[in-house]
Amino acid sequence: MRGMLAGSLEMTSDGTVRGMVGGDVIVTPGVHATIKGMIAGDVIVERGASVRITGMVSGRVVNLGGVVEVRGMVAG
């Protein structure tokens, strides 16, 4: 995803967020995601998902049984 999204984003396939998301990002089971942009809400990582964060998350990172790597900034 590139650009700006005013609401939340549910990732159901592998990909990279390079823009700004105004709500939460939910990464569903089995999905591998990279966040290089800015997330105004939370990042929710469901069981079996994996996320690499090199951007900024204003909210929290909620890990429900996935794999999370943070090399960016999490403010919440």
N, C-alpha and C positions, 0 to 999 in steps of 0.2 A: 504494500500500500504506500502510495506517495500522496503528498498534498495534505489537506486538512479535512478532518472528519469531526463534526460537532458532537456527535453522540458516542456511544460505545462501539467496540469492534469485537466480534467473535471470530477467532481464527480457526477455521476448520480444515485448512490445508497448510503445508509448509510455506513459509514466506518471511519477508522482512518488512518491518514498519520503518519508513524513512521520513514520514511527515509528522503531523501533530494530531493526536486524538484527544478530543475534549472530554471524554468519559473514561470508562474502564476498558481494558483489553483482556479478553478471556481466551486462553489458549486451551483448546479441547484435547482430549486424550489422543496420543499418537502423533501429535503435531510438533514439528521442530520450528521454532520461531526465533528471529533476531530482532531486537528493538534498537534502532539507531536514532530514532526521533524522540519526540517529547510526548509523554503520556500525562494528562492532567489528573486522571483518576488512579485507580489501582490496576495492577497486573495480577490476574488470577490464573494460576497454573494448575490445571487439573491433573489427576493421576495419569501417569504415562506420557505426559507432555514434557518438552524441554524448551527452555528459553535462555537466550544469551542477551543480556542488557548492556549495551555500550552507550546508550543515550541517557535520558533523564526521565524518572518517574516521580511525579509530584506526590502521589499517594503512597500506598503500601504495595509490597509484593507478597501475595498470599499463595503459599505453596501447599497444595492439597495432595501431594504425593508425586510430584514431577521432579525434574532436575532444573535448577536455576543457577546461572552464572552471572555475576554482576561485576562489570568493569566500568560502569558508568556511575550515575548518582541516583540514589533513592532517598527522597526527602521525608517520606511519611513513616 
